[in-house]
Amino acid sequence: MTALPLPLPAPSTAPRSAPPGAPARPAPADALSVWPATTTERPHGQLLVGGVPLTGIAEGHGTPVYVLDEAEVRERCRTYRTAFPDAEIHYAAKAFLCRALAHWVEEEGLGLDVCSAGELELAVTTGFPPERILLHGNVKSPHDLETALRLGVGRIVIDTPAEIARIAAAVGTEGRQKVMVRVTPGISAGGHRKIRTGSEDQKFGLSIRDGHAQHAIARILDQPHLELTGLHCHLGSQIADVKPYLVAVRRLVGLMARVRDAHGVTLPELDLGGGHGIAYRPGEPALDLTTLARRVRAELAESCAAAGLPVPRLIIEPGRAVVGPAGVAVYRVLAVKRTPGRTFVAVDGGMSDNPRPALYGVRYAPRLVGRHSAAGPERVTVVGRHCEAGDVLAEDVPLPDDTRPGDLLALPVAGAYHLSMASSYNLVGRPPVVAVRDGHARLLVRRETLADLRARDVGL
């Protein structure tokens, strides 16, 4: 796999759903390198994920539809635990969360980080241990904080000075809450300016450089009902280079040393966040997890030794790198329009189920599935059904030049920030999520219907 270089399971060569006389075979690594490891292909353009034909899922559940490979999610959880055996791994729920996914993550020994009362309630009511959950976000509503304290969340990450007094008052005189401080280490990293969160002059965290982080730490230490367990940072998303994480380690350990010197307190935890880059198209760069783990551990040990500090417990928060490559979005072609300058292939979804191309300019590698085409490739733009010129799913990508209405297109690496950022724009319901594993498929999240949307409209 491009995104996580540690060994992942080899593709299945005999899915249970394979009909007699048409055995599946591993797909060429270069063609499907960004697809789930269980992906196999048959003659006539049939593609299977988790042993289940994508055409069968489209026929049974309609399109658009999201397919989530349970084995891929679980293996990526295990890969992180193997790479960071002494660290806490918290899955970043904002990438995508549903009841089944929370269950898989918990079973694989990961914690969870959430950004709202909604994510927190869903996880806890599913049975996720609240003490293994971390709540953060640049600002928490009163409802977020009340829910976190009521459910016994493990840690709350303080992101603004106003939260210190609010949390302390909500805890009351009989309680005690573990907290961390999110600091801004002054590092610019990430695949797009809108997803870089470790630099100065943005809404996240408290700056080390201007002293706001140090002032907040002093205030927290003065609160008898707040227990400061450590420092938190998150540099951004889609980071493919190890170096920014090493710089962050050095700067955060330096701040830990200043806290010890000023207050006589040794902080036991250091959270480096996530943001680990994955490949969306074959050949794109991705963060080497093995190298990251080795070099972060070495840098942490060296920096702490130089500062005379014990090595804190490390916390890592992958989201996209766990669930992104495990997802596939399947669409049906509704129209093909050829203009003098461009060919448009229009599908039955779009920016309501995947706003990322419009927000960040992300590029995908869609593939025709369900039939074999001997036609040559044509450069096309895959667009959605919504009344926006920016409703583009994949620009200037090769598809067979006989692509036609009724065909199915599949987009890999669709597990993160698709459905979690989806909307009901144009009153188009959000797609369902179907899990696949060992030749079986099951519905995790049903399709949002017009009845669902009408039910919210209570005024006249």
Beta strands, then each sheet from edge to edge (+ up, - down):
strand 1: 25-26
strand 2: 40-41
strand 3: 47-49
strand 4: 52-53
strand 5: 65-69
strand 6: 88-92
strand 7: 111-114
strand 8: 133-135
strand 9: 155-158
strand 10: 177-184
strand 11: 206-207
strand 12: 226-232
strand 13: 269-271
strand 14: 313-316
strand 15: 327-338
strand 16: 343-347
strand 17: 367-369
strand 18: 377-383
strand 19: 392-400
strand 20: 408-412
strand 21: 433-437
strand 22: 440-445
sheet 1: 1+ 2- 3+ 4-
sheet 2: 17+ 20- 15+ 5- 21- 22+
sheet 3: 11+ 10+ 9+ 8+ 7+ 6+ 14+ 13+ 12+
sheet 4: 17+ 20- 15+ 16- 18- 19+
end
